[in-house]
Amino acid sequence: MTNVLEVRVTDDSPAAGRAIRSVAWPRQTLLASVPRAGDLIMPDGPTELQPGDRVSAIVDDDHVLEVRRPQTGPADPDATEES
């Protein structure tokens, strides 16, 4: 199954201030968007994640927990998840 989820980058996330390409995302993950300051960023490798970013990702069932792990901060209780 495919899941669409959103994870929040926190101030203490190892991903904060790092380029997307330097974060260890599971291979089966597609980062779809990062809304920031009224803009919708379509992320690519050099896109730098900032605290407060909400990263929308498409991921298979087997890798949902890996995407939600501390590399992007704790799971956001307001995040959406669809199958």
Secondary structure, 3 states (H helix, E strand, C coil): CEEEEEEECCCCCCCCCCEHHHCCCCCCEEEEEEEECCEEECCCCCCECCCCCEEEEEEEHHHHHHHHCCCCCCCCCCCCEEC
